[in-house]
């Protein structure tokens, strides 16, 4: 009895000791795991801090540049000799911005119009396909109903024949009819199951939601972008008088300190021309007929780098064809102007393209 008690005590002590060792190992693993997680969290915080410092430094640099620009503008406006230069500069930038906004409006209009048309066509195809599937299912359901009715009648006929086969002499006949009745019931159940499956399939097809619009196709994007190039070229021609288009581009890509527009009187005259030009810019300019005629010319010129590209190569639209009347007859000939609206990014055209 004592030996048994001592044996139990030793086993209990070994069990407790094993649990303690296991508990220590588990605590040690948790400690290492927590240490690794803390190191990762600390590393993430350091990375976020560096990014915040870089962002702050970049923002401070941008703020300093803006302050320097404002100071430079103040100095230019304060001096009689350069004050009108600044006015011309910002008038030209306003002309550039107006042309860009006009291109953006054309892009938005074309995109919305084509998206609505393609969405309508997609829905029409979807509805036609749905009606085709429903018609096919309805035909199958009609055949399935006829089959159910036929097998129901055949089952009922066997059941009636079985009920009529009474008496001792009908024993073997009843046995055969019972087997036949089981077969007819199985056939009827299969027909009903087939009809139920068709009903479920019809309900699923009928409740299928409209498809999500996948966006414009590649050919339509190309068509819109070519139209935008034509509009950009027409805008250049519209403001080519007094070289306003070129001056507007120079003002957009250069700082105000680099620009010179002549004397005060020359600046005043140029401001008047810019304002007169801006008055021509509106929803009706450039004219749709002029853009359409230029699209036909561009369509035979543009080249794309690959089948996936939607914006043509700048080298394929390196000039603007200007139709002029021929001195040899009533027809027209084309005189190219060496202006590449893509390469020189006139009116920030790449921002309005459909990618």
Buried (B, 14 or more C-beta within 10 A) or exposed (E): EEEEEEEEEEEEEEEEEEEEEEEEEEEEEEEEEEEEEEEEEEEEEEEEEEEEEEEEEEEEEEEEEEEEEEEBBEEBBEEEEBBBBBBBBBBBBBBBBBBBBBBBEBBEEBBEEBBEEBBEEBEEEBEEEBEEBBEEBEEBBEEBEEBBEEBBEBBEEBBEBBEEBEEEEEEEBBEEBEEBBEEBBEBBEEBBEBBEEBEEBBEEBEEEEEEEEEEBEBEBBBBBBBBBBBBBBBBBBBBBEBEBBBBBBBBBEEEBBEBEBEEBEEBEBBBEBBEEBBEEBEEEBBEEEBBEEBBEBBEEBBEBEEEEBBBBBBEBBBBBBBEEEEEEEEEEEEEEEEBBBBEBBBBBBEEBBBE
